[in-house]
Amino acid sequence: MPFNNLVSVSPFALRRIVMSDVVKFLLVLCTVMVTCAILTLPFALLPWWIALIIDVIVVVTFLVFFIRNGLRKIPADPPHKAIFVLLGERTNTVINEGWHFFPICPFVSDYILIKTEKVNYDLPEQQVRTPDKAMVAIKSSITFIPGIDNSPGSFLSYLNSGGEAGVKKILQDIIDDRTKTWASSNTEGPASWTEAQSMKDDVHSVLVKSILGDALPNIDSDIPTATLMRFLNAPKSPPTKYDATKKNGWAEIKGDGDWNWDKLQGKFDGYSVEKQKAIKAAIKQRREDVRAIREGKAIFGDVSLGITIIRFTVNDLKVLGAVAEAAEKEEKENRERAAETVEINNVADRAKDLKTALPGLSSQEALEIVQTERGKISKKVIHVSGAQSGLGHDLLGLSGAGGLTGGGGMPTGPTSGSRGAEPKMTKEKTKKPFVRPEDMV
């Protein structure tokens, strides 16, 4: 019987609920007995043994129907729990999985199934604007279980919140509102889109607090929690622009990129030793709670929604629109510039190695050899035949877009040849012999 599963927060409430349910159950039992008596009354005029047989048949038939009607199974795969309903009224009685009996179901007793497996929910992308009018997108996800251990009323809160669909909608609204507040805040949010990209941990902590609410212990300080977490980090994290404003005055950011927390350090040192220890302990606990919920190891009950939150993670924080395109272009140019620097250094090192190996080689000649090896320039040998013996001679030249000009200029660019290919040596013979002018007499 589900009446054995009654759980309440106080002995007085438990006694009141049990007495109420017992009275209702006795009324149901009396009704069944009276019904059986009425059904067997017409057979009282028959011989006793015939009436007895008929009475037994009627009672057995009624009991079979009664048991068959009330015997119900709470599914175990996927896991479920049920809320017991008596005379159409939901109770705080939570029924576990397995077989249970519900008398005269659904008229007298009934149940409401609640699936209690983990719910993984990827929240819709939240788009907010930073103070410099850049659009920032934040993606997050959450895992929760309906109900809270040792809190039967939490399942009623879950149903009152609209079940799984309603809880998801409420969580989405909470996160959306808190994200917008964070992005536009002048105490805990970013001052620009570049700063927002480096504040993924900050927004994660802020959203965790907004979801869990009182489940996380409050930190007794007039300094924003996000600022304290940066200040008390080991080593200290860089302050944000808002930390260094005159209004807040927690930190100082110098023009050369240097920064310090001297002002906040002075304020913190002014606290009593006990308060300093309390704030440090609270910040340490907050870090552990945030880490646990990020890694999916947390168990935080949300009483208002009737759920147990296990995990919350900010999966991505990125800039959108023209700002993102400009940032991507700048990053691409920086990568190309770095690659070019590495390439030039490699060429210089190779030329230096050649001069060391061949002391008579000039810097320009060493560079020409390196560029030839890399396929940036190509060499061609042209053989010119004379009319008389000994007049033929070879002309060595450098060709290609990266070849030498004026008999030995610096390479100016790559040719169509493949990188690292051996220089192509070609010989071309002229069809007509070369004749010097003095031989034409």
Secondary structure, DSSP 8 states (H G I E B T S, - for coil): -GGGG---SSHHHHHHHHHHHHHHHHHHHHHHHHHHHHHHGGGGGS-HHHHHHHHHHHHHHHHHHHHHHHEEEE-TTTTEEEEEEETTEEEEEEE-SEEEE-TTTTTSEEEEEEE-S-EEEE---EEEE-TTS-EEEEEEEEEEEESBTTBTHHHHHHHHTTHHHHHHHHHHHHHHHHHHHHHH-SSSS-SSHHHHHT-HHHHHHHHHHHHHGGGS-----SS-HHHHHHHTSSS-----TTTTSTTT-S-EE-TTS-EE-HHHHHHHHTS-HHHHHHHHHHHHHHHHHHHHHHTT---EEETTTTEEEEEEEEEEEEE-HHHHHHHHHHHHHHHHHHHHHHHHHHHHHHHHHHHHHSTT--HHHHHHHHHHHTTSSEEEEEEE-BSSTT--EEEEEEESTTS-SSSS----S--SS-TT----------SS-B--GGGG-
